[in-house]
Amino acid sequence: MQFNPGFNITLKPKKLEFEYGDGVRGPAPEFRRLNAIRPSLKDPGCTGPDPVYGIAMDVGREQDFPILKERMLLFGAVAYASGQLGEEPVRSQGHVHSIAPHCGWSTPEWFEIWEGTAIIYAQQRTEDDPGICVAVKARVGEQVIVPPGWAHCVINADSQNRMAFGALCDRQYAFEYAAIRRHHGLAWFPVFRNGDRITWERNPHYNPSKLVERVARDYPELVCRSGVPLYQQFLDSPDMVNWVSNPASMQHLWPTFIP
C-alpha cells in the first residue's frame, strides 16, 4: 500500500480484500453491497460498483490481541471500490455509533488513510437540525477523528482508484441507521461535477445548514502524532489511545471538538 500501517497487512491487487503477513491475523472481509446502502444515497436507484467496499474488523498482530481486548479496542481495515454511485462517489451510507454497554458512550472513531484519497463527512446530530457539518479531505498517511455521537460516512474522493484505510474503534461497536434513513441520508450529498471534482448538495429533508470543507489536521489535544501509524501509536502507548474506548477520559474536549 502507499502507506505502511505499522503491521504486516497489504491490499490485494484489484480486490477489496487484505492479505495478512506472518504474525498477523484478521477475518475474511465482509462485503457491503450496493442494495444495503441505497436508502441513504441521493439516487437510491443508481448503478455503481457492487460490492461497494470490503471491511475486515478485528485485525492486528497475534501478540497484541490480549491488550486490544483488555482495552476494549478494535482495529479495522476497509477497502473501497473505484467508480461512482450514480452522481455520487463511492461511499458508505453513514451511521452513528450505538451506545457501548461497557462505557455508556457513543464512542469516537480514529481513521488513517492507507491508499488513495478519502473524505470523512461528519455531522453533529441526526435530528432535523444537523448542527455542525464538516467534510475533511484526507490523503495517504493522514488521520481524522470523529468525536462521540456524531453521524459520519467515509467517501472515496477519487473515482479512478481504490481507497483503503484503517480505523481504531471501540470493541463493542454497533451502528445506528434509523434516523439517517428517515432523512433519506445525511445532511449533505457529495456529487461529482466537472470530472473528478466533488461538490456538495444539501439534503432537503434536513433544516438548512452550512457545510465546512477542510483538510486533515493534527490533534495535539489528544496527543496524536502526525505521520506515525495509528497502530504504532497504540503499541507505543495504549494509555494514550484509551479515549477511543473510554471517551469519558477526555469528556472536557468533546463539547467543542471539531473533526
N, C-alpha and C positions, 0 to 999 in steps of 0.2 A: 504494500500500500504506500501511498505518498507520505504517510506519517507513521512513525514507529509507535505503536500503542503502549510499549513498555513491557509487553509479554508476547509470547510466540503465537500470534494469530495472524492469518492472512486471508485476503479476499480471493475466492476462486475466480479465475478468468471467465468473463462473460456470464457469470451466475450471481444470484443473490444469496450466496452461501459462503461460509467461512471454513477454513482449514485450521485445525489445532495442532501445534507442534508438540514436541516432546515435553512432557510435564504439564501440559495444559489440557483442560477438559471443558466441554460445553455440549449442549444438545444439538440435534439436527434443527435447522431453522423452522419456525412456524411462518407460513406464508400468508400475508394479508391479501385477500382477493379484492378485486375492484367492486364487486357487489356489496362487500362489507362496509365500504366507505361511501357509497353513493349518497346516503341520506344527508351527508354534510358537504357535498360538492355544490358548486354554483350551478352546474348542469348535471343532475343525477342520472340523466340518460346518456351521458357522454361515452365515448370509446377511449381506450388507452391501454397501457401495458397491464397484463394480468398474469401473474401476481404483481402487485404494486411494489411490495417490499418483502424482505425476509428478515425475521427477527429471532435472535438466539439469546435467551435470558439465562443468567447464571453461568457466566464463563469466567475462566481465570486459571491461575496456576494451582495445581493439585494441593500444594503445601499451604496455600492461602485460604482455603475454604473454611477451616475451623474459625479463623478470626473474622472472616466475612460473615459467617453465621452468628458468631458471638456478638458482633457489632450490628447485626440486622441490616447488613448491606448486601447489595446485589449488583453485579456488573453485567450490562447487556451489550450486544453487538448487533447493528442493524445495517442492512444494505438496501438502497433504493434503486429502482429501475430508472433508466433514461426514458425520454419521451414526454408525453403530455397527457393530461386527463381532460380532454376537450380543450378549452382555452387555458385551463389551469396547469401549473407544473405538477409533477408527481409529488404527492404529499400524503400525510396521514390525515385522518378525519378530525382529530382534535379531541381532547379529553381533559378531565380534571382528575387528580388522584383522589381516590377514596380515602376516608379516614383510616389510618393504620391502627389496628387494635392495640398494639404494644405501646404506642406513644400518644394516641389520641389526636394526631395531626394529619391533615392532608399534606404530605411531605414534598419537599423540593426535588428537583432533578438537575443533574450536572452533566452537560453534554460536551463531547470533544469530537471534532471533525477529523476523520482519518483520510478521506479521499473525496475530491470534488468540492463543491461549494453548497452550503446549506443556508436556509433562512429559518430561524426559530421564531415563530409568531407566538405571542402570549398576550392574553387579556386578563384584567384583574378579576372580572366576575363573569358569570354566565346568565345574569339577570338581563332584563330589557336594557338597562344601562350597563354596558360592559366595563365602564371605568377606564383605566389607563390601557391603551393598546400599543404594543411595541412589536416591530419586526426587526430582528437582529440578523444581519448577514455575517456569516462565519466561514472563514476559509480554512484550508488544511492546517491542523495544529492549534486552531483557536478553540476557545471554550465559551460556553454560555450556561448561565444558571437561571433556572425558572424557580421563583420563590413559592412557598407553600400556598396552596389554594388557588393558584392561577390556572386558567384554561390555556392549553397550548397545543401546537402542532409543529411538525418538522417538515420542511419543504426542500426538495431538490431544486436548486436555483439554476441548474444548467440542463436543458432538455437533451443535450447531445451526449451526456456522460452519466455513468452511475455516480452515486454518492454513498459514502459509508461513514458511520460514526459509532462511537462508544458512549455509554451513559452509565452513571452511577446513581442508583436509586435505593429506596427502602425495600427490604426483603419481603415485606407484606404488601407490596404494591398491588393495587387494583384500580381499574379505570371506571369513571362515571361518564356516560354519554348522553343521558336523557335530556338534560337542559339544553345542550348544544343541538341535539336533533330537533327539539321543539322549536328552536330558532332557525332551523334549516342550515346549520353550520355555525361557524364562528363569526365574529362581527365584521371581518374583512376578508374578501376573497383575493388571492393572488392570481393575476391574469397576465398571460404573455401578450405583449403588444410590440410591434415593430421588431420582429425577430425574437431574440432571446432576452429582451428587456421585460422585467416584471413590473407591472403597475398594480394598483390596488383598487378594488371596487367595494363599496360599503354594502353590507348585507342589510336590506331594508327591514328585516324582521327585528332589528335592534333599534333603540333610540340613536340619533346621530352621535357620532364620536369622532375623535381625532386620532389618526394613526401617526406614530413617530417611527421613522426609519433610522436605524443606526447601525454601526459596525460593532463587532465584538469588542468588549472592553476587558480590562483587568479587574480582579476582585480582591483588592487588598483588605477590605473589611472582613473577608472570610479567609484571609491568609493563603489564598490560592497563588500558585507560582506559574506565571505565564511561560509557555514553551516547554514546561515539564509535563510528561504524560500523566494524565489523570491517575492511571493505575499506579505509577511510580510514587505519586504524592500520597496515595493510600498506603503503599508499602513503607514509605519513609516515616509517616506519622499517622497511624489510624486515629489518634485523638483529634488531629486537625480536621479530618473529614467527618467527624462524629455528627455534625449538624445535619447531614443528609438524612440520617435515620432518627435523629433527635433534634428536630428543629427548635424545640423549646430552649436549647442551649444558646441559641442566637436570637431569641424572640425580640430583643430590643432592636434588631436590624430590620425585621420583615415589614413593619408598617410603612417604611419609606423606601424599601428596596425595589429597584427597577432592574430588570434583566440587562 
